[in-house]
Amino acid sequence: MEKKEIAAAIKYDQEKTSAPRVVAKGEGYIAQKIKEIASEMDIPTYKDEKLVKQLNNLAIGEEIPPELYQVVAEILAFIIRLDTKGET
């Protein structure tokens, strides 16, 4: 049996929220669209199957729980490093 594609998107606005929020999530076709939109808008993506499953258990607009802060912080740091490299 083929694994169903799964994706989630988070957004973090330090001035408006205390933690990143889930802004999109889904499986199959919706997951593909999330990835397509990210690609079209040059939004970096990160693959972590365990994390995406946890994010998909949250509601749209819900802040990530404290137990995910560390892993999400590491991903955000990774993305910031990618953005910084692109600016040089």
N, CA, C and O atoms as a Tinker XYZ file with bonds, in Angstrom:
   352  protein
     1  N      0.839000   -1.188000    0.000000    73     2
     2  CA     0.000000    0.000000    0.000000    64     1     3
     3  C      0.886000    1.256000    0.000000    63     2     4     5
     4  O      1.840000    1.359000    0.772000    81     3
     5  N      0.552000    2.191000   -0.872000    73     3     6
     6  CA     1.330000    3.426000   -1.002000    64     5     7
     7  C      1.010000    4.374000    0.151000    63     6     8     9
     8  O     -0.142000    4.526000    0.556000    81     7
     9  N      2.071000    5.013000    0.671000    73     7    10
    10  CA     1.881000    6.008000    1.734000    64     9    11
    11  C      1.209000    7.245000    1.170000    63    10    12    13
    12  O      1.539000    7.702000    0.075000    81    11
    13  N      0.268000    7.780000    1.924000    73    11    14
    14  CA    -0.409000    9.008000    1.507000    64    13    15
    15  C      0.503000   10.197000    1.836000    63    14    16    17
    16  O      1.044000   10.305000    2.936000    81    15
    17  N      0.652000   11.077000    0.851000    73    15    18
    18  CA     1.459000   12.279000    1.054000    64    17    19
    19  C      0.785000   13.157000    2.104000    63    18    20    21
    20  O     -0.438000   13.290000    2.133000    81    19
    21  N      1.604000   13.752000    2.962000    73    19    22
    22  CA     1.085000   14.596000    4.039000    64    21    23
    23  C      1.947000   15.846000    4.134000    63    22    24    25
    24  O      3.161000   15.781000    3.937000    81    23
    25  N      1.329000   16.978000    4.432000    73    23    26
    26  CA     2.075000   18.234000    4.538000    64    25    27
    27  C      1.388000   19.159000    5.536000    63    26    28    29
    28  O      0.185000   19.063000    5.779000    81    27
    29  N      2.178000   20.044000    6.097000    73    27    30
    30  CA     1.658000   21.077000    6.994000    64    29    31
    31  C      2.507000   22.325000    6.800000    63    30    32    33
    32  O      3.682000   22.244000    6.443000    81    31
    33  N      1.900000   23.469000    7.040000    73    31    34
    34  CA     2.622000   24.738000    6.936000    64    33    35
    35  C      2.436000   25.496000    8.238000    63    34    36    37
    36  O      1.350000   25.518000    8.818000    81    35
    37  N      3.515000   26.114000    8.683000    73    35    38
    38  CA     3.439000   26.931000    9.894000    64    37    39
    39  C      3.893000   28.340000    9.569000    63    38    40    41
    40  O      4.630000   28.574000    8.611000    81    39
    41  N      3.435000   29.267000   10.386000    73    39    42
    42  CA     3.836000   30.670000   10.250000    64    41    43
    43  C      4.147000   31.193000   11.640000    63    42    44    45
    44  O      3.451000   30.890000   12.608000    81    43
    45  N      5.202000   31.982000   11.718000    73    43    46
    46  CA     5.566000   32.565000   13.010000    64    45    47
    47  C      5.764000   34.059000   12.862000    63    46    48    49
    48  O      6.635000   34.515000   12.121000    81    47
    49  N      4.956000   34.807000   13.566000    73    47    50
    50  CA     5.059000   36.256000   13.600000    64    49    51
    51  C      5.298000   36.644000   15.059000    63    50    52    53
    52  O      4.367000   36.698000   15.862000    81    51
    53  N      6.557000   36.912000   15.383000    73    51    54
    54  CA     6.945000   37.203000   16.774000    64    53    55
    55  C      6.151000   38.339000   17.390000    63    54    56    57
    56  O      5.933000   38.360000   18.601000    81    55
    57  N      5.719000   39.278000   16.575000    73    55    58
    58  CA     5.000000   40.439000   17.102000    64    57    59
    59  C      3.540000   40.130000   17.415000    63    58    60    61
    60  O      2.917000   40.831000   18.212000    81    59
    61  N      2.983000   39.081000   16.792000    73    59    62
    62  CA     1.559000   38.787000   16.960000    64    61    63
    63  C      1.258000   37.544000   17.785000    63    62    64    65
    64  O      0.205000   37.467000   18.418000    81    63
    65  N      2.165000   36.569000   17.790000    73    63    66
    66  CA     1.907000   35.314000   18.506000    64    65    67
    67  C      3.123000   34.901000   19.322000    63    66    68    69
    68  O      4.254000   35.293000   19.034000    81    67
    69  N      2.861000   34.104000   20.343000    73    67    70
    70  CA     3.957000   33.643000   21.186000    64    69    71
    71  C      4.626000   32.390000   20.629000    63    70    72    73
    72  O      5.717000   32.025000   21.069000    81    71
    73  N      3.986000   31.730000   19.671000    73    71    74
    74  CA     4.545000   30.518000   19.074000    64    73    75
    75  C      4.066000   30.401000   17.627000    63    74    76    77
    76  O      3.077000   31.024000   17.241000    81    75
    77  N      4.777000   29.597000   16.829000    73    75    78
    78  CA     4.315000   29.377000   15.452000    64    77    79
    79  C      2.911000   28.761000   15.445000    63    78    80    81
    80  O      2.533000   28.029000   16.360000    81    79
    81  N      2.157000   29.075000   14.399000    73    79    82
    82  CA     0.794000   28.553000   14.235000    64    81    83
    83  C      0.711000   27.712000   12.963000    63    82    84    85
    84  O      1.431000   27.955000   11.994000    81    83
    85  N     -0.173000   26.726000   12.983000    73    83    86
    86  CA    -0.455000   25.926000   11.797000    64    85    87
    87  C     -1.341000   26.773000   10.885000    63    86    88    89
    88  O     -2.409000   27.225000   11.298000    81    87
    89  N     -0.899000   26.986000    9.653000    73    87    90
    90  CA    -1.690000   27.802000    8.714000    64    89    91
    91  C     -2.264000   26.969000    7.567000    63    90    92    93
    92  O     -3.149000   27.432000    6.847000    81    91
    93  N     -1.764000   25.744000    7.394000    73    91    94
    94  CA    -2.302000   24.832000    6.380000    64    93    95
    95  C     -1.880000   23.417000    6.752000    63    94    96    97
    96  O     -0.826000   23.202000    7.350000    81    95
    97  N     -2.721000   22.460000    6.386000    73    95    98
    98  CA    -2.381000   21.060000    6.634000    64    97    99
    99  C     -3.263000   20.193000    5.752000    63    98   100   101
   100  O     -4.354000   20.603000    5.356000    81    99
   101  N     -2.789000   18.997000    5.447000    73    99   102
   102  CA    -3.620000   18.103000    4.664000    64   101   103
   103  C     -2.866000   16.893000    4.164000    63   102   104   105
   104  O     -1.655000   16.760000    4.341000    81   103
   105  N     -3.634000   16.006000    3.528000    73   103   106
   106  CA    -3.091000   14.785000    2.955000    64   105   107
   107  C     -3.452000   14.719000    1.476000    63   106   108   109
   108  O     -4.359000   15.408000    1.008000    81   107
   109  N     -2.722000   13.877000    0.753000    73   107   110
   110  CA    -3.031000   13.645000   -0.652000    64   109   111
   111  C     -2.964000   14.917000   -1.484000    63   110   112   113
   112  O     -1.945000   15.609000   -1.506000    81   111
   113  N     -4.071000   15.216000   -2.170000    73   111   114
   114  CA    -4.134000   16.366000   -3.065000    64   113   115
   115  C     -3.828000   17.673000   -2.330000    63   114   116   117
   116  O     -3.101000   18.520000   -2.849000    81   115
   117  N     -4.376000   17.838000   -1.136000    73   115   118
   118  CA    -4.143000   19.073000   -0.370000    64   117   119
   119  C     -2.668000   19.203000   -0.015000    63   118   120   121
   120  O     -2.112000   20.299000   -0.090000    81   119
   121  N     -2.033000   18.116000    0.367000    73   119   122
   122  CA    -0.597000   18.137000    0.674000    64   121   123
   123  C      0.206000   18.559000   -0.554000    63   122   124   125
   124  O      1.142000   19.352000   -0.452000    81   123
   125  N     -0.164000   18.024000   -1.710000    73   123   126
   126  CA     0.519000   18.402000   -2.952000    64   125   127
   127  C      0.361000   19.897000   -3.229000    63   126   128   129
   128  O      1.321000   20.558000   -3.624000    81   127
   129  N     -0.837000   20.427000   -3.026000    73   127   130
   130  CA    -1.085000   21.857000   -3.263000    64   129   131
   131  C     -0.278000   22.725000   -2.299000    63   130   132   133
   132  O      0.259000   23.758000   -2.698000    81   131
   133  N     -0.189000   22.311000   -1.028000    73   131   134
   134  CA     0.606000   23.053000   -0.045000    64   133   135
   135  C      2.053000   23.142000   -0.534000    63   134   136   137
   136  O      2.667000   24.209000   -0.497000    81   135
   137  N      2.584000   22.015000   -0.990000    73   135   138
   138  CA     3.969000   21.982000   -1.470000    64   137   139
   139  C      4.145000   22.807000   -2.747000    63   138   140   141
   140  O      5.151000   23.499000   -2.904000    81   139
   141  N      3.171000   22.734000   -3.656000    73   139   142
   142  CA     3.239000   23.521000   -4.887000    64   141   143
   143  C      3.250000   25.017000   -4.595000    63   142   144   145
   144  O      4.051000   25.765000   -5.157000    81   143
   145  N      2.360000   25.439000   -3.718000    73   143   146
   146  CA     2.270000   26.863000   -3.374000    64   145   147
   147  C      3.566000   27.329000   -2.714000    63   146   148   149
   148  O      4.066000   28.413000   -3.017000    81   147
   149  N      4.107000   26.513000   -1.816000    73   147   150
   150  CA     5.379000   26.864000   -1.173000    64   149   151
   151  C      6.472000   27.036000   -2.224000    63   150   152   153
   152  O      7.252000   27.986000   -2.169000    81   151
   153  N      6.521000   26.119000   -3.172000    73   151   154
   154  CA     7.529000   26.194000   -4.230000    64   153   155
   155  C      7.345000   27.443000   -5.085000    63   154   156   157
   156  O      8.311000   28.148000   -5.379000    81   155
   157  N      6.108000   27.715000   -5.481000    73   155   158
   158  CA     5.823000   28.886000   -6.316000    64   157   159
   159  C      6.179000   30.188000   -5.610000    63   158   160   161
   160  O      6.579000   31.158000   -6.255000    81   159
   161  N      6.034000   30.214000   -4.292000    73   159   162
   162  CA     6.278000   31.443000   -3.530000    64   161   163
   163  C      7.683000   31.477000   -2.914000    63   162   164   165
   164  O      7.985000   32.345000   -2.095000    81   163
   165  N      8.534000   30.531000   -3.311000    73   163   166
   166  CA     9.899000   30.431000   -2.778000    64   165   167
   167  C      9.923000   30.332000   -1.260000    63   166   168   169
   168  O     10.790000   30.912000   -0.607000    81   167
   169  N      8.975000   29.604000   -0.707000    73   167   170
   170  CA     8.941000   29.356000    0.731000    64   169   171
   171  C      9.714000   28.068000    0.972000    63   170   172   173
   172  O      9.382000   27.034000    0.392000    81   171
   173  N     10.738000   28.112000    1.818000    73   171   174
   174  CA    11.519000   26.903000    2.072000    64   173   175
   175  C     10.653000   25.804000    2.699000    63   174   176   177
   176  O      9.730000   26.072000    3.468000    81   175
   177  N     10.983000   24.566000    2.342000    73   175   178
   178  CA    10.283000   23.422000    2.926000    64   177   179
   179  C     11.281000   22.532000    3.653000    63   178   180   181
   180  O     12.482000   22.561000    3.388000    81   179
   181  N     10.753000   21.750000    4.565000    73   179   182
   182  CA    11.583000   20.862000    5.382000    64   181   183
   183  C     10.803000   19.576000    5.565000    63   182   184   185
   184  O      9.623000   19.609000    5.914000    81   183
   185  N     11.441000   18.456000    5.336000    73   183   186
   186  CA    10.755000   17.163000    5.431000    64   185   187
   187  C     11.068000   16.502000    6.775000    63   186   188   189
   188  O     12.225000   16.225000    7.091000    81   187
   189  N     10.022000   16.256000    7.553000    73   187   190
   190  CA    10.139000   15.562000    8.834000    64   189   191
   191  C      8.807000   14.850000    9.070000    63   190   192   193
   192  O      7.841000   15.456000    9.533000    81   191
   193  N      8.770000   13.572000    8.751000    73   191   194
   194  CA     7.524000   12.806000    8.781000    64   193   195
   195  C      6.865000   12.785000   10.165000    63   194   196   197
   196  O      5.646000   12.916000   10.277000    81   195
   197  N      7.655000   12.624000   11.193000    73   195   198
   198  CA     7.097000   12.585000   12.555000    64   197   199
   199  C      6.468000   13.940000   12.922000    63   198   200   201
   200  O      5.366000   13.994000   13.468000    81   199
   201  N      7.178000   15.017000   12.618000    73   199   202
   202  CA     6.677000   16.357000   12.937000    64   201   203
   203  C      5.404000   16.679000   12.154000    63   202   204   205
   204  O      4.449000   17.212000   12.720000    81   203
   205  N      5.383000   16.361000   10.864000    73   203   206
   206  CA     4.206000   16.705000   10.058000    64   205   207
   207  C      2.973000   15.959000   10.564000    63   206   208   209
   208  O      1.867000   16.497000   10.509000    81   207
   209  N      3.142000   14.746000   11.049000    73   207   210
   210  CA     2.001000   14.013000   11.614000    64   209   211
   211  C      1.485000   14.724000   12.865000    63   210   212   213
   212  O      0.276000   14.824000   13.069000    81   211
   213  N      2.396000   15.214000   13.696000    73   211   214
   214  CA     1.991000   15.938000   14.902000    64   213   215
   215  C      1.294000   17.251000   14.538000    63   214   216   217
   216  O      0.293000   17.618000   15.153000    81   215
   217  N      1.824000   17.953000   13.543000    73   215   218
   218  CA     1.216000   19.218000   13.120000    64   217   219
   219  C     -0.174000   18.995000   12.530000    63   218   220   221
   220  O     -1.063000   19.831000   12.695000    81   219
   221  N     -0.362000   17.867000   11.844000    73   219   222
   222  CA    -1.662000   17.587000   11.246000    64   221   223
   223  C     -2.717000   17.230000   12.282000    63   222   224   225
   224  O     -3.905000   17.191000   11.961000    81   223
   225  N     -2.311000   16.972000   13.506000    73   223   226
   226  CA    -3.273000   16.726000   14.589000    64   225   227
   227  C     -3.772000   18.031000   15.216000    63   226   228   229
   228  O     -4.706000   18.024000   16.017000    81   227
   229  N     -3.145000   19.141000   14.848000    73   227   230
   230  CA    -3.544000   20.451000   15.372000    64   229   231
   231  C     -4.574000   21.090000   14.445000    63   230   232   233
   232  O     -4.680000   20.727000   13.273000    81   231
   233  N     -5.320000   22.031000   14.972000    73   231   234
   234  CA    -6.305000   22.766000   14.172000    64   233   235
   235  C     -5.618000   23.909000   13.430000    63   234   236   237
   236  O     -4.599000   24.429000   13.882000    81   235
   237  N     -6.184000   24.295000   12.288000    73   235   238
   238  CA    -5.685000   25.467000   11.558000    64   237   239
   239  C     -5.795000   26.669000   12.496000    63   238   240   241
   240  O     -6.840000   26.889000   13.109000    81   239
   241  N     -4.721000   27.441000   12.606000    73   239   242
   242  CA    -4.704000   28.607000   13.479000    64   241   243
   243  C     -4.201000   28.310000   14.878000    63   242   244   245
   244  O     -3.936000   29.231000   15.651000    81   243
   245  N     -4.068000   27.039000   15.210000    73   243   246
   246  CA    -3.613000   26.656000   16.554000    64   245   247
   247  C     -2.104000   26.811000   16.680000    63   246   248   249
   248  O     -1.357000   26.463000   15.766000    81   247
   249  N     -1.658000   27.340000   17.826000    73   247   250
   250  CA    -0.220000   27.435000   18.081000    64   249   251
   251  C      0.342000   26.041000   18.335000    63   250   252   253
   252  O     -0.341000   25.169000   18.872000    81   251
   253  N      1.593000   25.849000   17.941000    73   251   254
   254  CA     2.212000   24.559000   18.214000    64   253   255
   255  C      2.385000   24.410000   19.723000    63   254   256   257
   256  O      2.598000   25.404000   20.417000    81   255
   257  N      2.297000   23.185000   20.243000    73   255   258
   258  CA     2.457000   22.971000   21.676000    64   257   259
   259  C      3.922000   23.089000   22.102000    63   258   260   261
   260  O      4.825000   22.909000   21.285000    81   259
   261  N      4.156000   23.393000   23.380000    73   259   262
   262  CA     5.534000   23.563000   23.873000    64   261   263
   263  C      6.461000   22.387000   23.571000    63   262   264   265
   264  O      7.659000   22.593000   23.376000    81   263
   265  N      5.942000   21.168000   23.529000    73   263   266
   266  CA     6.821000   20.019000   23.270000    64   265   267
   267  C      7.385000   20.022000   21.840000    63   266   268   269
   268  O      8.312000   19.267000   21.545000    81   267
   269  N      6.842000   20.855000   20.959000    73   267   270
   270  CA     7.375000   20.954000   19.594000    64   269   271
   271  C      8.273000   22.172000   19.394000    63   270   272   273
   272  O      8.850000   22.341000   18.320000    81   271
   273  N      8.398000   23.022000   20.411000    73   271   274
   274  CA     9.200000   24.243000   20.277000    64   273   275
   275  C     10.625000   23.958000   19.806000    63   274   276   277
   276  O     11.112000   24.614000   18.886000    81   275
   277  N     11.293000   22.993000   20.423000    73   275   278
   278  CA    12.705000   22.732000   20.122000    64   277   279
   279  C     12.895000   22.337000   18.660000    63   278   280   281
   280  O     13.730000   22.913000   17.962000    81   279
   281  N     12.123000   21.359000   18.199000    73   279   282
   282  CA    12.292000   20.891000   16.817000    64   281   283
   283  C     11.912000   21.984000   15.823000    63   282   284   285
   284  O     12.580000   22.134000   14.800000    81   283
   285  N     10.873000   22.739000   16.093000    73   283   286
   286  CA    10.475000   23.821000   15.185000    64   285   287
   287  C     11.518000   24.932000   15.202000    63   286   288   289
   288  O     11.805000   25.520000   14.159000    81   287
   289  N     12.088000   25.229000   16.362000    73   287   290
   290  CA    13.149000   26.244000   16.442000    64   289   291
   291  C     14.348000   25.825000   15.593000    63   290   292   293
   292  O     14.953000   26.662000   14.923000    81   291
   293  N     14.693000   24.550000   15.614000    73   291   294
   294  CA    15.812000   24.057000   14.810000    64   293   295
   295  C     15.508000   24.194000   13.316000    63   294   296   297
   296  O     16.387000   24.541000   12.527000    81   295
   297  N     14.272000   23.923000   12.938000    73   295   298
   298  CA    13.880000   24.057000   11.529000    64   297   299
   299  C     13.908000   25.524000   11.106000    63   298   300   301
   300  O     14.408000   25.855000   10.032000    81   299
   301  N     13.372000   26.396000   11.952000    73   299   302
   302  CA    13.390000   27.826000   11.636000    64   301   303
   303  C     14.826000   28.342000   11.519000    63   302   304   305
   304  O     15.119000   29.159000   10.646000    81   303
   305  N     15.718000   27.874000   12.385000    73   303   306
   306  CA    17.129000   28.274000   12.313000    64   305   307
   307  C     17.743000   27.781000   10.996000    63   306   308   309
   308  O     18.511000   28.503000   10.360000    81   307
   309  N     17.408000   26.565000   10.595000    73   307   310
   310  CA    17.885000   26.001000    9.332000    64   309   311
   311  C     17.426000   26.877000    8.160000    63   310   312   313
   312  O     18.214000   27.182000    7.264000    81   311
   313  N     16.166000   27.275000    8.169000    73   311   314
   314  CA    15.609000   28.100000    7.097000    64   313   315
   315  C     16.256000   29.481000    7.079000    63   314   316   317
   316  O     16.537000   30.023000    6.010000    81   315
   317  N     16.487000   30.043000    8.240000    73   315   318
   318  CA    17.148000   31.351000    8.322000    64   317   319
   319  C     18.550000   31.260000    7.729000    63   318   320   321
   320  O     18.984000   32.164000    7.014000    81   319
   321  N     19.260000   30.169000    8.025000    73   319   322
   322  CA    20.599000   29.987000    7.449000    64   321   323
   323  C     20.519000   29.903000    5.922000    63   322   324   325
   324  O     21.364000   30.465000    5.225000    81   323
   325  N     19.503000   29.203000    5.400000    73   323   326
   326  CA    19.334000   29.124000    3.943000    64   325   327
   327  C     19.094000   30.507000    3.358000    63   326   328   329
   328  O     19.695000   30.866000    2.346000    81   327
   329  N     18.214000   31.290000    3.992000    73   327   330
   330  CA    17.916000   32.634000    3.516000    64   329   331
   331  C     19.156000   33.519000    3.555000    63   330   332   333
   332  O     19.386000   34.302000    2.634000    81   331
   333  N     19.948000   33.404000    4.598000    73   331   334
   334  CA    21.152000   34.209000    4.752000    64   333   335
   335  C     22.172000   33.874000    3.661000    63   334   336   337
   336  O     22.826000   34.770000    3.127000    81   335
   337  N     22.307000   32.591000    3.331000    73   335   338
   338  CA    23.235000   32.184000    2.274000    64   337   339
   339  C     22.825000   32.762000    0.930000    63   338   340   341
   340  O     23.676000   33.117000    0.114000    81   339
   341  N     21.521000   32.855000    0.702000    73   339   342
   342  CA    21.024000   33.376000   -0.567000    64   341   343
   343  C     21.259000   34.860000   -0.733000    63   342   344   345
   344  O     21.225000   35.365000   -1.855000    81   343
   345  N     21.497000   35.576000    0.361000    73   343   346
   346  CA    21.677000   37.026000    0.320000    64   345   347
   347  C     23.105000   37.438000    0.032000    63   346   348   349
   348  O     23.349000   38.600000   -0.294000    81   347
   349  N     24.059000   36.525000    0.141000    73   347   350
   350  CA    25.467000   36.893000   -0.045000    64   349   351
   351  C     25.890000   36.932000   -1.464000    63   350   352
   352  O     27.049000   37.228000   -1.755000    81   351
